[in-house]
Amino acid sequence: MEQLVQVFGPLAVPTLICLAAGVLLLLIELFTPGFGVAGGLGLLLLAAVVVMQLLFGSPAVAAYIAAAVLVLIVAALLLFIRSFQRGKLSRSFAVLDEQIDAGSTSLSDASEQQNVGRRGVSVTPLRPAGIAEFDGERRDVMTAGEFLPAGVPVVITEVRGLHVLVRPAEDTPAAGAETPDAQRTAPGAP
């Protein structure tokens, strides 16, 4: 302990704690994504070490610590630049290994376009969105704006990403429309 006090002065323990914490925070900043909080705190702690040595210890030790800090910073910058130029930074553990290609998802796949013209039945009321069943498969669907009750036969007209657009099937009337039979049996009909 006496040797540490001789080298670092009366604040030997706080100096060593700040020095170790500052270096550790700089290493954390180097290997974690973020916006520099750990690195900034690490630099502040290392600056505090230099100030403590200038005020309470040996100016020579303060100069050595300042030089060591500068060497560490320059080495980290060179490592960063070299890694960035070789593209290793983009393949680091902090960055996703694979990019998702929007055209390769099953939802926007060309096979979904094959469903256009497929017939089904609305399971829930479509106001204008709801659920329809196509050959035993339930799908979220939506109309162009009209409301359809449950149980109405529908046909897929368009698939845009997640949106499956349907319309009432031609052989069934839209909600609220009168059938020819209803017109014949209506009171006052000829």
Residue frames as qw, qx, qy, qz and C-alpha x, y, z in Angstrom:
[[0.000, 0.885, 0.465, 0.000, 0.00, 0.00, 0.00],
 [0.321, -0.767, 0.095, 0.547, 2.86, 2.35, 0.78],
 [0.397, -0.086, 0.585, 0.702, 4.26, 1.86, -2.69],
 [0.164, 0.658, 0.645, 0.352, 0.92, 2.84, -4.22],
 [0.192, -0.925, -0.232, 0.233, 0.82, 5.97, -2.06],
 [0.419, -0.515, 0.333, 0.670, 4.37, 6.82, -3.17],
 [0.299, 0.155, 0.668, 0.663, 3.42, 6.45, -6.84],
 [0.044, -0.612, -0.624, -0.483, -0.15, 7.80, -6.88],
 [0.066, -0.393, 0.224, -0.889, -0.11, 10.10, -3.86],
 [0.248, -0.019, 0.700, -0.669, -2.60, 10.25, -0.97],
 [0.712, 0.273, 0.168, -0.624, -5.57, 9.44, -3.24],
 [0.003, -0.332, 0.898, 0.290, -4.08, 6.17, -4.49],
 [0.292, 0.259, 0.912, -0.128, -7.18, 4.00, -3.98],
 [0.435, 0.703, 0.347, -0.443, -9.71, 6.42, -5.57],
 [0.198, 0.670, -0.495, -0.516, -7.25, 7.02, -8.39],
 [0.076, -0.178, 0.956, 0.220, -6.91, 3.32, -9.14],
 [0.362, 0.447, 0.773, -0.267, -10.67, 2.76, -8.88],
 [0.382, 0.764, 0.065, -0.515, -11.37, 5.63, -11.31],
 [0.092, 0.549, -0.707, -0.436, -8.62, 4.39, -13.63],
 [0.189, 0.038, 0.978, 0.080, -9.99, 0.82, -13.71],
 [0.370, 0.597, 0.616, -0.357, -13.61, 1.97, -14.06],
 [0.282, 0.742, -0.177, -0.581, -12.69, 4.40, -16.85],
 [0.057, 0.367, -0.843, -0.389, -10.85, 1.75, -18.86],
 [0.249, 0.243, 0.932, -0.101, -13.69, -0.73, -18.28],
 [0.378, 0.689, 0.382, -0.486, -16.31, 1.77, -19.48],
 [0.241, 0.645, -0.463, -0.559, -14.26, 2.51, -22.60],
 [0.053, -0.137, 0.964, 0.220, -14.09, -1.22, -23.35],
 [0.326, 0.470, 0.765, -0.297, -17.83, -1.54, -22.83],
 [0.345, 0.733, 0.026, -0.586, -18.40, 1.35, -25.23],
 [0.081, 0.479, -0.732, -0.478, -16.18, -0.32, -27.82],
 [0.028, -0.006, -0.984, -0.174, -18.18, -3.56, -27.85],
 [0.172, 0.546, 0.768, -0.286, -21.77, -2.40, -27.38],
 [0.137, 0.523, 0.458, 0.706, -24.03, -0.44, -29.68],
 [0.254, -0.765, -0.470, 0.360, -25.25, 2.83, -28.31],
 [0.255, 0.887, 0.129, 0.364, -24.71, 6.53, -28.37],
 [0.467, 0.507, -0.363, 0.628, -21.63, 6.93, -26.17],
 [0.552, -0.757, 0.025, -0.347, -22.81, 7.14, -22.57],
 [0.909, -0.341, 0.042, 0.235, -20.34, 4.50, -21.35],
 [0.680, 0.324, 0.023, 0.657, -17.52, 6.02, -23.41],
 [0.020, -0.778, 0.008, -0.628, -18.27, 9.52, -22.18],
 [0.696, -0.693, 0.072, -0.173, -18.32, 8.40, -18.55],
 [0.912, -0.084, 0.034, 0.400, -15.11, 6.46, -19.10],
 [0.466, 0.529, -0.018, 0.709, -13.37, 9.52, -20.51],
 [0.317, -0.808, 0.040, -0.495, -14.63, 11.63, -17.60],
 [0.857, -0.509, 0.056, 0.058, -13.25, 9.13, -15.10],
 [0.806, 0.128, 0.037, 0.577, -9.88, 9.05, -16.87],
 [0.170, 0.705, -0.021, 0.688, -9.81, 12.85, -16.90],
 [0.596, -0.752, 0.029, -0.282, -10.60, 12.78, -13.16],
 [0.911, -0.221, 0.007, 0.347, -7.60, 10.48, -12.64],
 [0.556, 0.413, 0.000, 0.721, -5.33, 12.94, -14.42],
 [0.176, -0.776, 0.002, -0.606, -6.73, 15.88, -12.41],
 [0.793, -0.607, -0.012, -0.052, -6.36, 13.99, -9.11],
 [0.850, -0.039, 0.003, 0.526, -2.76, 13.24, -9.95],
 [0.326, 0.589, 0.011, 0.739, -2.04, 16.83, -10.91],
 [0.356, -0.756, 0.021, -0.549, -3.59, 18.20, -7.71],
 [0.734, -0.585, 0.252, -0.236, -2.72, 15.59, -5.10],
 [0.940, -0.084, 0.234, 0.234, -0.10, 13.31, -6.62],
 [0.470, -0.388, 0.430, 0.666, 2.83, 13.52, -8.92],
 [0.451, 0.700, -0.094, -0.547, 2.62, 15.57, -12.12],
 [0.084, 0.431, -0.835, -0.331, 4.90, 13.00, -13.74],
 [0.258, 0.187, 0.942, -0.101, 2.40, 10.20, -13.01],
 [0.427, 0.653, 0.352, -0.518, -0.39, 12.43, -14.36],
 [0.298, 0.646, -0.474, -0.518, 1.58, 12.86, -17.58],
 [0.046, -0.184, 0.969, 0.159, 2.11, 9.09, -17.88],
 [0.344, 0.405, 0.794, -0.295, -1.59, 8.40, -17.30],
 [0.406, 0.712, 0.059, -0.570, -2.60, 11.08, -19.81],
 [0.190, 0.516, -0.714, -0.433, -0.21, 9.61, -22.38],
 [0.162, 0.033, 0.986, -0.005, -1.57, 6.10, -21.75],
 [0.409, 0.566, 0.556, -0.451, -5.14, 7.34, -22.15],
 [0.369, 0.695, -0.255, -0.562, -4.26, 9.05, -25.43],
 [0.057, 0.328, -0.900, -0.283, -2.57, 5.88, -26.69],
 [0.289, 0.267, 0.897, -0.203, -5.68, 3.85, -25.77],
 [0.426, 0.673, 0.286, -0.533, -7.97, 6.31, -27.54],
 [0.291, 0.627, -0.523, -0.498, -5.82, 6.40, -30.69],
 [0.072, -0.151, 0.978, 0.123, -5.56, 2.59, -30.73],
 [0.374, 0.434, 0.749, -0.334, -9.34, 2.26, -30.38],
 [0.418, 0.717, -0.002, -0.558, -9.92, 4.75, -33.20],
 [0.174, 0.504, -0.748, -0.395, -7.45, 2.95, -35.48],
 [0.202, 0.069, 0.975, -0.057, -9.09, -0.39, -34.69],
 [0.423, 0.586, 0.508, -0.470, -12.50, 1.09, -35.44],
 [0.368, 0.701, -0.282, -0.542, -11.38, 2.63, -38.75],
 [0.049, 0.352, -0.898, -0.258, -9.60, -0.55, -39.85],
 [0.284, 0.244, 0.907, -0.192, -12.59, -2.71, -38.96],
 [0.430, 0.662, 0.283, -0.545, -14.95, -0.31, -40.73],
 [0.288, 0.630, -0.506, -0.513, -12.85, -0.31, -43.92],
 [0.040, 0.194, -0.967, -0.163, -12.65, -4.10, -44.07],
 [0.608, -0.200, -0.422, -0.642, -16.36, -4.46, -43.45],
 [0.409, -0.088, -0.857, 0.301, -15.88, -6.44, -40.27],
 [0.158, 0.053, 0.442, -0.881, -17.87, -3.89, -38.31],
 [0.620, 0.049, -0.209, -0.754, -20.96, -4.67, -40.37],
 [0.753, -0.017, -0.641, -0.149, -20.55, -8.37, -39.56],
 [0.039, 0.301, -0.713, 0.632, -20.08, -7.86, -35.84],
 [0.175, -0.318, -0.912, 0.193, -22.26, -9.48, -33.22],
 [0.092, 0.431, 0.400, -0.804, -24.10, -6.22, -32.67],
 [0.414, 0.353, -0.293, -0.786, -25.50, -6.12, -36.22],
 [0.858, 0.189, 0.354, -0.322, -27.99, -8.57, -37.70],
 [0.455, -0.249, 0.746, 0.418, -26.34, -11.24, -39.83],
 [0.251, 0.348, 0.777, 0.460, -29.10, -11.38, -42.41],
 [0.226, 0.172, 0.011, -0.959, -31.17, -8.66, -43.95],
 [0.449, 0.423, 0.753, -0.232, -34.82, -9.33, -44.49],
 [0.024, -0.005, 0.575, 0.818, -35.83, -9.02, -48.10],
 [0.460, 0.254, 0.349, -0.776, -39.35, -7.62, -48.30],
 [0.625, 0.319, -0.422, -0.573, -39.95, -9.44, -51.57],
 [0.384, 0.186, -0.905, -0.001, -39.24, -12.85, -50.07],
 [0.327, -0.011, 0.698, -0.637, -41.93, -12.96, -47.41],
 [0.113, 0.293, 0.933, 0.174, -44.84, -15.30, -48.00],
 [0.166, 0.674, 0.513, -0.505, -47.33, -12.47, -47.44],
 [0.302, 0.760, -0.140, -0.558, -46.24, -10.50, -50.48],
 [0.394, -0.192, 0.820, 0.370, -45.18, -13.53, -52.48],
 [0.341, 0.182, -0.525, -0.758, -46.40, -13.99, -56.03],
 [0.196, -0.198, -0.959, -0.058, -48.23, -17.15, -54.90],
 [0.110, 0.447, 0.578, -0.673, -50.64, -14.91, -52.98],
 [0.318, 0.353, -0.253, -0.843, -51.68, -13.37, -56.30],
 [0.232, -0.034, -0.913, -0.334, -52.90, -16.83, -57.35],
 [0.022, 0.390, 0.810, -0.437, -55.69, -16.44, -54.78],
 [0.285, 0.297, -0.054, -0.910, -57.34, -13.69, -56.84],
 [0.576, 0.049, -0.538, -0.613, -60.70, -15.05, -58.01],
 [0.265, -0.062, -0.931, 0.244, -60.93, -17.59, -55.19],
 [0.501, -0.488, -0.304, -0.647, -64.44, -17.92, -53.73],
 [0.277, -0.061, -0.803, 0.525, -65.36, -18.14, -50.08],
 [0.367, -0.718, -0.527, -0.268, -67.94, -17.12, -47.48],
 [0.035, -0.591, 0.342, -0.730, -67.78, -14.27, -44.97],
 [0.511, -0.249, -0.772, 0.286, -67.63, -15.75, -41.46],
 [0.182, -0.536, -0.433, 0.702, -68.05, -12.43, -39.67],
 [0.293, 0.906, 0.295, -0.074, -69.76, -9.26, -40.86],
 [0.591, 0.132, 0.156, 0.780, -67.40, -7.33, -43.13],
 [0.071, -0.940, -0.328, 0.057, -67.56, -3.68, -41.97],
 [0.744, 0.520, -0.292, -0.302, -65.52, -3.31, -44.18],
 [0.267, 0.465, -0.835, 0.122, -62.95, -5.68, -42.60],
 [0.822, -0.254, 0.291, -0.419, -63.64, -9.09, -41.15],
 [0.331, -0.319, 0.880, 0.116, -62.96, -12.79, -41.63],
 [0.794, 0.326, -0.178, -0.482, -63.87, -14.97, -44.58],
 [0.676, -0.247, 0.693, 0.043, -63.31, -18.68, -45.13],
 [0.574, 0.580, -0.432, -0.384, -61.84, -20.05, -48.36],
 [0.796, 0.181, -0.576, -0.045, -61.77, -23.86, -48.69],
 [0.811, -0.445, -0.346, 0.157, -61.60, -24.28, -44.91],
 [0.554, -0.006, -0.186, 0.811, -58.93, -21.59, -44.46],
 [0.130, -0.912, -0.357, 0.156, -59.91, -18.45, -42.53],
 [0.503, 0.216, 0.079, 0.833, -58.37, -15.18, -43.74],
 [0.053, -0.659, -0.268, 0.700, -58.57, -11.56, -42.69],
 [0.328, 0.424, 0.572, 0.621, -60.24, -9.71, -45.55],
 [0.059, 0.533, 0.263, -0.802, -61.73, -6.33, -46.33],
 [0.449, 0.683, 0.554, 0.158, -64.17, -4.92, -48.83],
 [0.363, 0.378, 0.173, 0.834, -63.77, -1.76, -50.87],
 [0.099, -0.151, 0.242, -0.953, -65.94, 0.05, -48.32],
 [0.644, -0.272, -0.345, -0.627, -69.27, -1.72, -48.39],
 [0.418, -0.291, 0.715, -0.479, -70.65, -3.61, -45.41],
 [0.635, 0.045, -0.682, -0.360, -71.52, -7.28, -45.85],
 [0.749, -0.433, 0.271, -0.422, -73.27, -9.51, -43.31],
 [0.330, -0.362, 0.871, 0.008, -71.88, -12.89, -42.26],
 [0.629, 0.236, 0.736, -0.081, -72.62, -15.81, -44.57],
 [0.524, 0.778, -0.014, -0.347, -72.35, -13.87, -47.83],
 [0.861, 0.158, 0.276, 0.398, -70.38, -15.56, -50.64],
 [0.017, -0.918, 0.215, 0.332, -67.35, -13.43, -51.55],
 [0.863, 0.373, 0.070, 0.334, -64.59, -13.52, -54.11],
 [0.515, -0.563, 0.136, 0.632, -61.00, -12.25, -53.76],
 [0.485, 0.859, 0.158, 0.050, -60.41, -9.33, -56.12],
 [0.371, 0.775, -0.344, 0.378, -56.94, -8.16, -55.11],
 [0.816, -0.451, -0.161, 0.322, -54.05, -9.01, -52.77],
 [0.255, 0.817, -0.221, 0.467, -51.80, -6.12, -51.67],
 [0.101, 0.449, -0.694, 0.554, -49.28, -7.28, -49.06],
 [0.057, 0.095, 0.871, -0.479, -51.33, -8.07, -45.97],
 [0.467, 0.311, 0.233, -0.794, -54.56, -6.72, -47.43],
 [0.144, 0.189, 0.918, 0.317, -56.90, -9.20, -49.11],
 [0.361, 0.211, 0.035, -0.908, -59.70, -7.31, -50.86],
 [0.174, 0.277, 0.940, 0.096, -63.00, -9.07, -51.54],
 [0.400, 0.038, -0.130, -0.906, -66.36, -8.24, -53.09],
 [0.719, 0.119, 0.527, -0.437, -69.67, -10.06, -52.98],
 [0.358, 0.009, 0.844, 0.399, -69.76, -12.93, -55.46],
 [0.225, 0.059, -0.414, -0.880, -71.66, -12.03, -58.66],
 [0.392, -0.278, -0.813, -0.328, -74.30, -14.70, -58.10],
 [0.338, -0.588, -0.646, 0.350, -75.37, -13.14, -54.75],
 [0.037, 0.870, 0.201, 0.449, -76.80, -9.66, -54.21],
 [0.269, 0.318, -0.445, 0.793, -75.01, -7.12, -52.07],
 [0.161, -0.389, -0.729, 0.539, -76.36, -6.37, -48.61],
 [0.178, 0.518, 0.294, -0.784, -79.63, -4.46, -48.79],
 [0.265, 0.225, -0.562, -0.750, -80.24, -5.15, -52.48],
 [0.744, 0.147, 0.383, -0.528, -83.56, -6.70, -53.46],
 [0.311, -0.073, 0.891, 0.324, -83.70, -9.97, -55.34],
 [0.320, -0.046, -0.544, -0.774, -86.00, -10.40, -58.32],
 [0.382, -0.375, -0.844, -0.025, -88.10, -12.83, -56.22],
 [0.189, -0.446, -0.514, 0.708, -88.48, -10.21, -53.47],
 [0.141, 0.183, -0.181, -0.956, -89.61, -7.67, -56.05],
 [0.369, -0.182, -0.740, -0.532, -92.31, -10.03, -57.40],
 [0.438, -0.463, -0.761, 0.121, -93.73, -10.82, -53.96],
 [0.128, -0.123, -0.315, 0.932, -93.61, -7.27, -52.67],
 [0.204, 0.667, 0.640, -0.323, -97.02, -5.70, -52.01],
 [0.286, 0.823, 0.037, -0.490, -98.22, -3.69, -54.94],
 [0.163, -0.396, 0.738, 0.521, -95.99, -5.57, -57.40],
 [0.654, 0.302, -0.247, -0.648, -97.67, -6.60, -60.71]]
